[in-house]
């Protein structure tokens, strides 16, 4: 098989497919990325992926190319794993990378082939692409299409590919269903449920899942706003309602909100597509979900200002975290960096530290100050902001910062510290909704 697009999704899928016993050719047009992958190195951080990649590059089961002609000659099963970023000036998804990848492999295919989309796309895309590949390929009607959405969690991507919690197959033929069941034979044998459905439903599954998760996160953050006004504690509130099996405790952690390359852009693309097909009123609630999420970022800037007594300009601020979540170096739409930038705009002397995301953060936000260690970040800081819940930040104690900071004030943007411990040590502690 081939995997077209070797970014976060594609590189993980390619390495995992090799681990499942398949012969895999990864295809991309980024020379630097291909050079790293050919050496068994990942251009990004994902726990366990580099080891898996190196293992199968060395075994010969996994290799990489920039040639669609080679890809079409090598295999007749192609996974398309390219990105669908938010279109500039619009909420809609930019489909140019998907369209280009499907067109290129179809045009290069002289014999029948199965093209399998894994990217998160607007509903209706698969039907449009089926017509496209049939029209442009020399193989004509021999070009088949299926949709197999991905459900990777950054930080757990290898596990989620090798041991998924479900496999969704959007297909119009029993033949393509059977071929994909063979691809995933091992996880299916382990008991992973398989959902076989039509194109539109398969396309909607990932979008609907992300919309639900975003709703749950923004719900508890809305409750945090209420708790702050009413004097309640959102962590205890979340524990209490989480005991209800219909609700559950997962994703009920108030904080500075969600970010990354999926949830924000996917819910916006969902809203845009719903408007295009005439059901925009069905998802208008997502507008408020997005608004609540962004409000937590401005709320964190305000909280830091209050801890500084209302005077931000010229004050030293330590920001712990740059990635949008721990165990990742992804800084796309990162709440931590957005908050750091907001304080920088207000004149603060900001020092950011993250265990893995420093290089990407500096490229995305070059105006911010960066420290090469936690100690360097907090040195002389008048307020400390914990914004990404890396394990080393969760384990912080007041004693770890004694003698380093200039002011004993901390904003716990992920509610992972013990307020009593910090207050007893003489710190001014501020959490979210506590």
Beta strands, then each sheet from edge to edge (+ up, - down):
strand 1: 2-4
strand 2: 24-27
strand 3: 62-65
strand 4: 77-80
strand 5: 113-117
strand 6: 143-147
strand 7: 167-170
strand 8: 194-197
strand 9: 316-320
strand 10: 349-353
strand 11: 369-370
strand 12: 383-386
strand 13: 409-412
strand 14: 428-430
sheet 1: 3+ 2+ 1+ 4+ 5+ 6+
sheet 2: 7+ 8+
sheet 3: 11+ 10+ 9+ 12+ 13+ 14+
end
